[in-house]
């Protein structure tokens, strides 16, 4: 079990390191965040939708934004 946990954590770290090394992807994240900020400051809202697993992702994203921010 310990090996499985460590493997999962190492894989998560590897994904984050890959993202950190990708300047173009980081710029896309920045642009998306700025679009969210502009929308919220302007009194707008952001809608997430999906079907199946994508619906679960959409619900999770909406919950993260409403719960944290």
Secondary structure, 3 states (H helix, E strand, C coil): CHHHHHHHHHHHHHHHHHHHCCHHHHHHHHHHHHHHHHHHHCCCCCCCCCCCHHHHHHHHHHHHHHHHC
